Amino acid sequence: MRLLSPLLRAVLVGGMLAAPIGAPAAEAVLTGRVEVWERTGTELRKLEDASNAVVFVAGFAESPDPLRESELAQRNKSFSARVLVVTVGETVRFPNLDAIFHNVWSKSRAHPFDLGLYKVPEVKSVAFSQAGILEVFCNIHPQMIATIMVLPNNRFAVTGRAGSYRIAGIPAGEYPVYSWVEGATPIKHTILFAGGNTRTLDVKLQIKRIPLTHLNKEGKPYQTNQGGYSYPPGSGGD
């Protein structure tokens, strides 16, 4: 399963981001709205829900902050967010809020990890030291899917249902701005930011429905039975 395009992976892991910049004298703001459109056959329609689109400014990095933390919880056999965006050096906490076992894992090249079996009240954490994109799953519940995007700076926004966004604190200069949502090819714009100014960028992203089936961490199909999902020995079932 591949939720993210090779182009977007190249943006983060292919050396397209420059060295850290100095403190800017004045900073700009980027605002706008993302529309998500779906193509089915020959028909193209606008979706009412534009949630979880990511807009981010590339071209520069910042010093990692090892004290920065985010959270991707497990509750009701789901992750608390479909898309989580963090910055390099940040730690992500993975609390299990269910009274059943989960096994969170990722084999993404950016930062593979396997947290093993655990349940409430245990919390496990992962520190991300380099930019990249991770597809995250549970080895017990195949419907649990999330994406962690690790960026080299925090000039990004994740849209809500309406698709509007605002990114503040952009240093003066010309930078690539990328827009992405799951199932769409990312779009790149190059924008010149002048100190203290506000720029506007509206984006239309076109998605294709993609299969969400995937293999478990051993590379095997998830097993099912009449009661739903079956579970590895010692996992505690559901």
Sequence and secondary structure as in RCSB ss.txt:
>XXXX:A:sequence
MRLLSPLLRAVLVGGMLAAPIGAPAAEAVLTGRVEVWERTGTELRKLEDASNAVVFVAGFAESPDPLRESELAQR
NKSFSARVLVVTVGETVRFPNLDAIFHNVWSKSRAHPFDLGLYKVPEVKSVAFSQAGILEVFCNIHPQMIATIMV
LPNNRFAVTGRAGSYRIAGIPAGEYPVYSWVEGATPIKHTILFAGGNTRTLDVKLQIKRIPLTHLNKEGKPYQTN
QGGYSYPPGSGGD
>XXXX:A:secstr
   S HHHHHHHHSS S       SSEEEEEEEEEEEEEETTEEEE S  TT EEEE S      TT EEE  EE
TTEES SEEEEETT EEEEEB SSS EEEEE  TT  EEEEEE TT EEEEE  S EEEEEEESS TT EEEEEE
ESSS EEE  TT EEEEEEEESEEEEEEEE TTB  EEEEEEE TT EEE  EEEEE         TTS    EE
TTEE   TTS   
